[in-house]
Structure formats: structure tokens, C-alpha cells
Amino acid sequence: MVQVESYDVVDAETIHLTIPACALRDANRNVSVDSFVVTPVAPRAALSGPLLSPNVTEASLRSRMLTAGEPLSLLITLRDAEWQPTLVENATLLAPLLRGLRPVPNPEAMGAAGGGLNPEASGWEEVVLPQLLATPPEQANPSPNPSPNP
């Protein structure tokens, strides 16, 4: 079997086999056999890094440190996908990725004063996200993985 690491389709691709007459000993015309469909793999992403620690607190976010020697960071590793090559330098491309970091509604707070759906005035969407968006891309320092299939 041939290994084709660079094969990458966005839409399903149908492959049909026709055996040419010259490949058959006793045939004078091509033989149409059958076809199969190659379905693209859905891209996936995995998160890792100190920001996922159960020890992250408001104080951690304020100081940008999990511990004295460990800065907060979030690593996004892609599988069956690749980052846009200019993502790190281009705020227009980076902003939608950063906006994807959203607070999850708290169902326990649905009946509480905040309703569970409204972001707090001092919470992620009102404080952290605007600071992320205002950070120059070269300082955001995301580290796109060079290989789509680590």
C-alpha cells in the first residue's frame, strides 16, 4: 500500500476504477469496475497548558502566573488541520480565534440575580477578552504546531 501523507481533501472524493484493455490479456476494450468514496476527516483541536490547571484562580489571571515560575498559557494543538501561516502576525485572523474563548453559562445561577447567562461586568468577556484582543499579535505568542498530525 502506498502511504500518501499529503493527501488532504475538503469534500468527499469519489474514486472510480477503469481497467484499460491493454492491462488485460484477452480484452479489446476497457472494463469499468466500481468506485469508492474517500471522506475527509473532520479537524479537531486539543487544549493543554497551565491555564487548564484546577489551581487557576482570579489571582492567577491577574498575575498571568499559575505559580511563581510557571506563566499561564494555553496550547491549542490541531489534528487533521493546519493553522493559517500568518495567524501570529495578523490581528484580523487572530481575533476570531481569541473570541472563541467564551464563558459557559452557569445553569445553577439561572435563577440568581445575574441569571447565569449575563457576563459579569468584571468577568471574562468584559475584562479578559478585551485585553486579549488589544494585545499585539506578536505579544500573544501562540505557538501553532507545524504538523497537522502530531
Number of C-alpha atoms within 10 A of each C-alpha: 3 4 6 7 7 6 7 11 11 9 10 11 12 10 11 12 11 12 13 13 13 11 10 12 7 8 11 10 11 13 14 11 9 9 10 10 10 11 12 14 14 9 11 11 12 9 11 12 12 17 20 13 11 7 10 16 13 9 10 16 14 9 13 16 18 19 13 9 7 10 16 18 17 14 17 15 21 20 17 15 16 15 15 11 10 10 18 19 15 14 19 11 14 20 17 11 12 14 13 9 12 11 12 9 13 12 11 9 12 13 9 9 8 12 14 16 13 14 16 12 9 9 13 15 17 12 12 15 18 13 12 16 18 12 14 15 19 12 10 16 12 15 13 17 15 12 13 16 12 9
